Amino acid sequence: MFRYTVLLLILLSAQLAQASWHLNDAASTINFNSIKKGTIVESHVFKSISGTASEKHIEVNIDLKSVETQIAIRNSRMAELLFQVNSFPVATISTAMPIGVLTMQAGDVKSLIIDIKVDLHGVKVSLKAPVIIIKASEKLLQVSSQKAIVIHAEQFNLGGGIEALRKIAGLDSITPAIPVTFSLLFENNQAL
């Protein structure tokens, strides 16, 4: 009997480890900064993100139309001129699940550099991302940037969009290097 109970627990643990985790979009953020006129830094966020995590993979999707800059006309201009949402409505960030993360105990913290793939504006680029992963509980997994990841507009063919924004806003310059930070909370409602 004991052997069957142990086997059942092992199978159950394996199933839970493979279970899908879902991004809590209300408790998650992806932020980026823009720098205009060389010294004016403005912070922006995407209001609509979704994602999943499994034993092998993490994927986050960003609805680029949901860009929030605190100025309605700038939201519209960024969506249309920079991100060109009619052609490229979603950006995707994906990575392999780091080994040992799903078996972390509640309260455990890991600091890692992971390889991420960013699919933005029809271009796929691999980047390194320093992250902190916290297993807040058996049901909560927090993945946050340890420092900003700098995206260069030309990597994703966004230089023309930045120039269009600069012209329409009448600015001397908009810096093409964009710092991005994130805090992602994944939930597993199947966890014990």
NORRAFEN-V264218 format. One record per residue. N is the residue number from 1. RES is the residue in one small letter. PSI is psi in whole degrees, 0 to 359 (999 if undefined). D_CENTER is the distance of its C-alpha to the mean C-alpha in whole Angstrom. Layout:
n: [N:N]
res: [RES:RES]
psi: [PSI:PSI]
d_center: [D_CENTER:D_CENTER]
This chain:
n: [1:2:3:4:5:6:7:8:9:10:11:12:13:14:15:16:17:18:19:20:21:22:23:24:25:26:27:28:29:30:31:32:33:34:35:36:37:38:39:40:41:42:43:44:45:46:47:48:49:50:51:52:53:54:55:56:57:58:59:60:61:62:63:64:65:66:67:68:69:70:71:72:73:74:75:76:77:78:79:80:81:82:83:84:85:86:87:88:89:90:91:92:93:94:95:96:97:98:99:100:101:102:103:104:105:106:107:108:109:110:111:112:113:114:115:116:117:118:119:120:121:122:123:124:125:126:127:128:129:130:131:132:133:134:135:136:137:138:139:140:141:142:143:144:145:146:147:148:149:150:151:152:153:154:155:156:157:158:159:160:161:162:163:164:165:166:167:168:169:170:171:172:173:174:175:176:177:178:179:180:181:182:183:184:185:186:187:188:189:190:191:192]
res: [m:f:r:y:t:v:l:l:l:i:l:l:s:a:q:l:a:q:a:s:w:h:l:n:d:a:a:s:t:i:n:f:n:s:i:k:k:g:t:i:v:e:s:h:v:f:k:s:i:s:g:t:a:s:e:k:h:i:e:v:n:i:d:l:k:s:v:e:t:q:i:a:i:r:n:s:r:m:a:e:l:l:f:q:v:n:s:f:p:v:a:t:i:s:t:a:m:p:i:g:v:l:t:m:q:a:g:d:v:k:s:l:i:i:d:i:k:v:d:l:h:g:v:k:v:s:l:k:a:p:v:i:i:i:k:a:s:e:k:l:l:q:v:s:s:q:k:a:i:v:i:h:a:e:q:f:n:l:g:g:g:i:e:a:l:r:k:i:a:g:l:d:s:i:t:p:a:i:p:v:t:f:s:l:l:f:e:n:n:q:a:l]
psi: [316:318:320:323:316:316:317:318:320:314:318:317:319:319:318:323:327:347:151:138:142:142:130:98:332:334:11:149:147:119:151:154:145:150:118:153:25:338:349:112:130:137:141:162:158:126:340:107:153:164:169:159:143:186:330:343:146:135:135:132:135:122:105:339:343:13:133:115:0:4:117:314:325:323:311:315:318:315:314:311:320:300:340:60:339:328:328:75:339:141:144:134:129:157:160:145:122:140:133:354:314:345:6:150:155:130:348:148:136:139:121:161:119:155:123:153:127:123:104:131:34:8:137:126:138:134:160:137:114:122:159:127:127:124:91:324:182:340:353:129:118:128:117:150:138:330:169:142:124:119:134:127:320:335:330:21:39:2:319:323:321:319:320:318:317:314:313:332:353:37:153:321:153:123:130:359:124:112:133:135:160:156:113:127:117:140:142:101:351:349:152:999]
d_center: [46:44:43:41:40:38:37:36:33:32:31:30:27:27:26:24:22:21:20:17:15:13:10:12:11:13:13:9:8:6:9:11:15:17:21:24:28:26:26:25:21:19:16:14:11:10:12:11:8:9:9:11:12:15:18:17:13:10:8:5:7:8:11:12:15:14:14:16:18:20:23:23:25:22:19:22:22:19:18:21:22:19:16:19:18:21:21:17:15:12:9:8:6:8:10:13:14:15:19:20:17:18:22:21:23:23:22:21:19:18:17:15:15:13:13:10:11:9:11:12:15:17:16:15:14:14:12:13:10:12:11:13:13:16:17:19:21:22:19:16:14:12:9:9:9:13:13:12:11:13:13:16:17:20:17:16:20:19:22:24:22:22:25:26:24:26:29:29:28:31:29:30:27:23:22:20:18:14:13:9:8:6:8:7:10:12:15:18:21:23:23:27]
